[in-house]
Amino acid sequence: MDDTSKDKDQAAAKADKSEKADKDAKADKSEKADKSEKAAKADKAAKADKDAKSASKRSSKRGGKGAGARLAVVGVVCLLVGCLVGGFVGYRFVGDATAPLSGKTTLSEGQLDTVLGTYTYKGEKHEVTAREAILETTTLDAAKNDDGTYNVPSVDNVLSIARNGIVAQDAADRGVTVSDDEVASYAQSTIGSSDYATIASTYGMDEDQVKSLMTSSATMKKLHDQIVTVSVPSVPDAPSSPASGQESTPTAEYASYIINLVGDEWDSNANTWARTDGQYYAALSSYTISNDSATYDAAQAAYYVAYSNYSSANSEATSQWTNYVNGLLSNATISLGTLMA
């Protein structure tokens, strides 16, 4: 081969090599951009979840005699039952000029025991009064207007009572009960106290009312844990953002964050991956990680895996519970008088 041909071949080889390197660089950049975008979405979703929980905690700490105060006590029942399900099969409205509160927006104290609706489940008919519907979200003192009247409860309040009653009936049929110790433990974990007198004073309720609500909520939680078989991990915290200009600087903090998330996929003694068939290795294999060194990008990639696992498990758990509750409601009917929407 003459020198000219050799030069051409070498030039072509260099061009191919340069083109391949350029493609690899673009692919790597695209992959990292994709990982960064996914992690950013996960971070945004987790922040929204954390903000919602913080708002809930702030509401529960305010105390006082409002709807928010009572909801802080009975919120778990709402979350486990009412907020996860839709309407009833066989749901129907009834109401005409003869309905006791037809056309009214308020009711007097003497009308608190007026029946606003009924629901039928397993052949048994249950009535829902105005008093019960008001107490679903607040106390009577807090609900009373300046002129001594009460606003007519909404349809949603009556439906919530019916939903809760049906699920509570199924819990009883299944033999789901809670001991005094279990109720106290539940109150401590959700409200921060098992002193019913103190809770009652804080939320403008009476002690028996608080204990009844805590018992109902604890029973519902126990039933929920029996029905839902999926184990939902804790919501992962996103890694702390690095200082400006330090995004690519490896730190021991990010290494510790990653190792804590990956668990048994990492071998700290060997200072390397314990196995290469896990989700975290698949997401982090392109990053350089050691016991005391990892970048923010790597931590973000690990966070995305952890949040994705949480989100998937939580979605499946929600689906299991919703299907269970809606299965119960499909066997119920409800009739409502003329109520405020």
C-alpha positions as CSV (number, residue, x, y, z in Angstrom):
1,M,0.0,0.0,0.0
2,D,1.5,3.4,-0.9
3,D,1.8,6.3,1.5
4,T,-1.3,8.2,0.1
5,S,-3.5,5.2,0.7
6,K,-2.2,4.8,4.2
7,D,-2.9,8.4,4.9
8,K,-6.4,8.1,3.6
9,D,-7.1,4.9,5.7
10,Q,-5.7,6.6,8.8
11,A,-7.8,9.7,8.2
12,A,-10.9,7.6,7.7
13,A,-10.2,5.6,11.0
14,K,-9.7,8.8,12.9
15,A,-13.0,10.2,11.5
16,D,-14.9,7.0,12.5
17,K,-13.3,7.1,15.9
18,S,-14.2,10.8,16.3
19,E,-17.8,10.2,15.1
20,K,-18.2,7.2,17.6
21,A,-16.8,9.3,20.4
22,D,-19.2,12.1,19.5
23,K,-22.2,9.7,19.5
24,D,-21.2,8.2,22.8
25,A,-20.8,11.6,24.3
26,K,-24.3,12.6,23.1
27,A,-25.8,9.4,24.3
28,D,-24.2,9.8,27.7
29,K,-25.4,13.4,27.9
30,S,-28.9,12.4,26.9
31,E,-28.9,9.6,29.5
32,K,-27.8,11.9,32.2
33,A,-30.3,14.5,31.2
34,D,-33.1,11.9,31.2
35,K,-32.0,10.8,34.7
36,S,-31.8,14.4,35.9
37,E,-35.3,15.1,34.5
38,K,-36.8,12.0,36.2
39,A,-35.1,12.8,39.5
40,A,-36.4,16.4,39.2
41,K,-40.0,15.1,38.7
42,A,-39.6,12.7,41.6
43,D,-38.3,15.6,43.7
44,K,-41.2,17.8,42.8
45,A,-43.7,15.0,43.6
46,A,-42.1,14.3,46.9
47,K,-42.1,18.0,47.8
48,A,-45.8,18.2,47.1
49,D,-46.3,15.1,49.3
50,K,-44.2,16.6,52.1
51,D,-46.0,20.0,51.8
52,A,-49.4,18.2,52.1
53,K,-48.3,16.4,55.2
54,S,-46.9,19.6,56.7
55,A,-50.2,21.3,56.1
56,S,-52.0,18.5,57.8
57,K,-49.6,18.7,60.8
58,R,-50.1,22.5,61.0
59,S,-53.8,22.0,61.0
60,S,-53.7,19.4,63.8
61,K,-51.5,21.7,66.0
62,R,-53.8,24.7,65.8
63,G,-56.4,23.3,68.2
64,G,-59.5,25.2,68.9
65,K,-63.1,24.5,68.1
66,G,-63.4,24.5,64.3
67,A,-64.0,22.0,61.6
68,G,-60.2,21.8,61.1
69,A,-59.7,20.9,64.8
70,R,-62.2,18.0,64.6
71,L,-60.8,16.9,61.2
72,A,-57.4,16.6,62.9
73,V,-58.8,14.0,65.2
74,V,-60.9,12.0,62.7
75,G,-58.8,12.7,59.6
76,V,-57.5,9.1,59.5
77,V,-61.0,7.8,59.1
78,C,-61.5,10.2,56.2
79,L,-58.3,9.1,54.5
80,L,-58.9,5.4,54.9
81,V,-62.5,5.5,53.9
82,G,-64.2,8.6,52.5
83,C,-61.4,10.1,50.5
84,L,-60.5,6.9,48.7
85,V,-63.8,5.9,47.3
86,G,-66.5,7.2,44.9
87,G,-70.2,7.0,45.0
88,F,-72.6,4.1,45.7
89,V,-74.1,1.6,43.2
90,G,-77.8,2.1,43.6
91,Y,-77.2,5.7,44.8
92,R,-80.3,7.8,44.4
93,F,-81.6,11.2,45.6
94,V,-85.2,11.6,46.9
95,G,-86.8,14.8,48.0
96,D,-89.8,17.0,47.4
97,A,-91.9,19.7,49.0
98,T,-92.7,17.4,51.8
99,A,-89.1,16.9,52.9
100,P,-88.6,18.2,56.4
101,L,-85.9,20.7,55.4
102,S,-87.0,21.3,51.8
103,G,-85.8,24.8,50.6
104,K,-84.1,25.6,53.9
105,T,-80.5,26.6,54.4
106,T,-80.5,26.5,58.2
107,L,-82.2,24.5,60.9
108,S,-83.0,25.2,64.5
109,E,-81.7,23.3,67.5
110,G,-85.0,21.5,67.7
111,Q,-84.4,20.1,64.2
112,L,-81.0,18.6,64.9
113,D,-82.5,15.1,65.0
114,T,-84.2,15.5,61.7
115,V,-83.4,12.5,59.4
116,L,-81.6,13.8,56.3
117,G,-81.0,10.5,54.6
118,T,-80.9,6.7,55.0
119,Y,-78.6,4.0,53.7
120,T,-79.4,0.3,53.5
121,Y,-76.7,-2.4,53.7
122,K,-77.2,-6.1,54.1
123,G,-80.9,-5.6,54.4
124,E,-80.6,-3.2,57.4
125,K,-81.7,0.4,57.1
126,H,-79.8,3.1,58.9
127,E,-80.9,6.7,59.4
128,V,-78.5,9.8,59.3
129,T,-79.7,12.8,61.3
130,A,-78.7,16.4,60.9
131,R,-76.9,16.2,64.3
132,E,-74.7,13.2,63.1
133,A,-74.0,15.0,59.8
134,I,-72.8,18.2,61.5
135,L,-70.6,16.2,64.0
136,E,-69.0,14.5,61.0
137,T,-66.8,17.6,60.5
138,T,-67.1,19.8,63.5
139,T,-68.7,20.2,67.0
140,L,-72.2,21.6,67.6
141,D,-70.8,24.6,69.4
142,A,-68.5,25.5,66.5
143,A,-71.3,24.9,64.0
144,K,-73.8,27.1,65.7
145,N,-74.5,30.5,64.0
146,D,-74.7,33.7,65.9
147,D,-78.6,33.5,65.8
148,G,-78.5,30.0,67.3
149,T,-79.3,28.2,64.1
150,Y,-77.1,25.6,62.2
151,N,-76.4,25.4,58.5
152,V,-78.0,22.5,56.8
153,P,-75.3,19.8,56.4
154,S,-74.0,19.0,52.9
155,V,-74.7,15.8,50.9
156,D,-71.1,14.9,51.3
157,N,-71.4,14.8,55.1
158,V,-74.3,12.3,54.8
159,L,-72.4,10.2,52.3
160,S,-69.3,10.1,54.5
161,I,-71.3,8.8,57.4
162,A,-72.9,6.1,55.3
163,R,-69.5,5.1,53.9
164,N,-67.9,4.9,57.3
165,G,-70.8,3.0,58.7
166,I,-70.7,0.4,56.0
167,V,-67.0,-0.2,56.4
168,A,-67.3,-0.3,60.2
169,Q,-70.0,-2.9,59.8
170,D,-67.8,-5.1,57.7
171,A,-65.0,-4.7,60.3
172,A,-67.4,-5.9,62.9
173,D,-68.5,-8.8,60.7
174,R,-64.8,-9.8,60.3
175,G,-64.3,-9.6,64.1
176,V,-61.9,-6.7,63.9
177,T,-61.6,-5.1,67.3
178,V,-59.0,-3.1,69.2
179,S,-58.0,-3.1,72.8
180,D,-57.7,-0.1,75.1
181,D,-53.9,-0.3,74.7
182,E,-54.1,-0.4,70.9
183,V,-56.4,2.7,70.9
184,A,-54.0,4.6,73.3
185,S,-51.1,3.7,71.1
186,Y,-52.9,4.8,68.0
187,A,-53.9,8.1,69.6
188,Q,-50.3,8.7,70.6
189,S,-49.0,8.0,67.1
190,T,-51.6,10.2,65.3
191,I,-52.5,13.0,67.7
192,G,-49.3,13.0,69.8
193,S,-51.1,12.1,73.0
194,S,-53.2,9.3,74.6
195,D,-54.6,11.6,77.3
196,Y,-58.3,11.8,76.0
197,A,-59.1,14.6,78.5
198,T,-56.3,16.7,77.1
199,I,-57.2,16.0,73.5
200,A,-60.8,16.9,74.2
201,S,-59.8,20.2,75.8
202,T,-57.5,21.0,72.9
203,Y,-60.0,20.3,70.2
204,G,-63.2,21.6,71.9
205,M,-64.8,18.1,72.4
206,D,-65.7,15.9,75.3
207,E,-63.6,13.0,76.5
208,D,-66.1,10.3,75.6
209,Q,-66.3,11.7,72.1
210,V,-62.6,11.6,71.6
211,K,-62.2,8.1,72.9
212,S,-65.0,7.0,70.6
213,L,-63.4,8.6,67.6
214,M,-60.0,7.2,68.4
215,T,-61.5,3.7,68.8
216,S,-63.3,4.0,65.4
217,S,-60.1,5.2,63.7
218,A,-57.9,2.6,65.3
219,T,-60.4,-0.1,64.3
220,M,-60.5,1.2,60.7
221,K,-56.7,1.3,60.6
222,K,-56.5,-2.3,61.8
223,L,-59.0,-3.3,59.1
224,H,-57.0,-1.4,56.5
225,D,-53.8,-3.2,57.4
226,Q,-55.5,-6.6,57.0
227,I,-57.0,-5.7,53.6
228,V,-53.9,-4.1,52.1
229,T,-51.1,-6.6,51.6
230,V,-48.6,-4.3,49.9
231,S,-45.8,-3.0,52.1
232,V,-45.4,0.7,51.4
233,P,-41.9,2.1,52.2
234,S,-41.4,5.5,53.7
235,V,-41.3,8.5,51.4
236,P,-37.6,9.1,50.7
237,D,-36.1,12.5,51.4
238,A,-34.4,14.1,48.4
239,P,-30.6,14.7,48.6
240,S,-29.6,18.2,49.7
241,S,-28.7,20.5,46.8
242,P,-25.0,21.3,46.5
243,A,-23.6,24.8,46.7
244,S,-23.5,26.6,43.4
245,G,-20.7,25.3,41.3
246,Q,-20.3,22.2,43.3
247,E,-22.7,20.0,41.4
248,S,-20.0,17.7,40.1
249,T,-17.9,17.6,43.3
250,P,-18.0,14.1,45.0
251,T,-18.7,14.2,48.7
252,A,-19.0,11.7,51.6
253,E,-22.4,13.1,52.3
254,Y,-23.8,11.9,49.0
255,A,-22.0,8.6,49.3
256,S,-23.7,8.0,52.7
257,Y,-27.1,9.1,51.3
258,I,-26.8,6.6,48.4
259,I,-25.5,3.7,50.5
260,N,-28.4,4.2,53.0
261,L,-30.9,3.9,50.1
262,V,-29.4,1.0,48.2
263,G,-29.2,-1.2,51.4
264,D,-28.0,-4.8,50.7
265,E,-27.1,-3.9,47.1
266,W,-23.9,-2.3,48.4
267,D,-21.0,-4.0,50.2
268,S,-19.4,-1.4,52.5
269,N,-16.6,-3.9,53.6
270,A,-15.6,-4.4,50.0
271,N,-16.3,-0.8,49.1
272,T,-18.3,-1.8,46.0
273,W,-21.6,-3.2,44.8
274,A,-22.7,-6.4,46.5
275,R,-24.6,-7.4,43.4
276,T,-25.3,-6.2,40.0
277,D,-28.8,-7.4,39.4
278,G,-30.6,-4.7,41.4
279,Q,-32.5,-1.6,40.5
280,Y,-30.0,0.7,42.1
281,Y,-27.0,-0.8,40.2
282,A,-29.0,-0.5,36.9
283,A,-29.5,3.2,37.6
284,L,-26.1,4.0,39.1
285,S,-23.6,1.8,37.3
286,S,-22.4,4.7,35.1
287,Y,-21.5,6.8,38.2
288,T,-18.3,6.4,40.3
289,I,-19.3,5.6,43.8
290,S,-17.3,4.6,46.9
291,N,-18.0,4.5,50.7
292,D,-16.9,8.1,51.0
293,S,-17.4,9.6,47.6
294,A,-20.3,10.2,45.2
295,T,-21.8,13.1,43.3
296,Y,-25.1,14.9,43.6
297,D,-26.2,13.5,40.2
298,A,-25.6,10.0,41.5
299,A,-27.6,10.8,44.7
300,Q,-30.4,12.2,42.6
301,A,-30.5,9.0,40.5
302,A,-30.7,6.9,43.6
303,Y,-33.4,9.1,44.9
304,Y,-35.5,8.6,41.8
305,V,-35.3,4.8,42.2
306,A,-36.4,5.1,45.8
307,Y,-39.2,7.4,45.1
308,S,-40.4,5.4,42.2
309,N,-40.5,2.3,44.4
310,Y,-42.5,4.2,47.0
311,S,-44.9,5.6,44.5
312,S,-45.6,2.2,42.9
313,A,-46.2,0.5,46.2
314,N,-48.4,3.3,47.4
315,S,-50.5,3.2,44.2
316,E,-51.0,-0.5,44.6
317,A,-51.9,-0.2,48.3
318,T,-54.5,2.5,47.4
319,S,-55.9,0.4,44.6
320,Q,-56.4,-2.6,46.9
321,W,-58.2,-0.5,49.6
322,T,-60.3,1.3,47.1
323,N,-61.4,-1.9,45.4
324,Y,-62.3,-3.4,48.8
325,V,-64.4,-0.4,49.9
326,N,-66.1,0.0,46.5
327,G,-67.0,-3.7,46.7
328,L,-68.8,-3.1,49.9
329,L,-70.5,0.1,48.6
330,S,-71.8,-1.8,45.5
331,N,-74.1,-3.7,47.8
332,A,-75.6,-0.5,49.4
333,T,-78.2,2.1,48.5
334,I,-78.7,5.5,49.9
335,S,-81.6,7.9,49.9
336,L,-81.3,11.6,50.6
337,G,-83.8,14.3,51.5
338,T,-83.4,17.8,50.1
339,L,-80.0,19.0,51.3
340,M,-77.6,21.7,50.4
341,A,-75.1,20.6,47.7
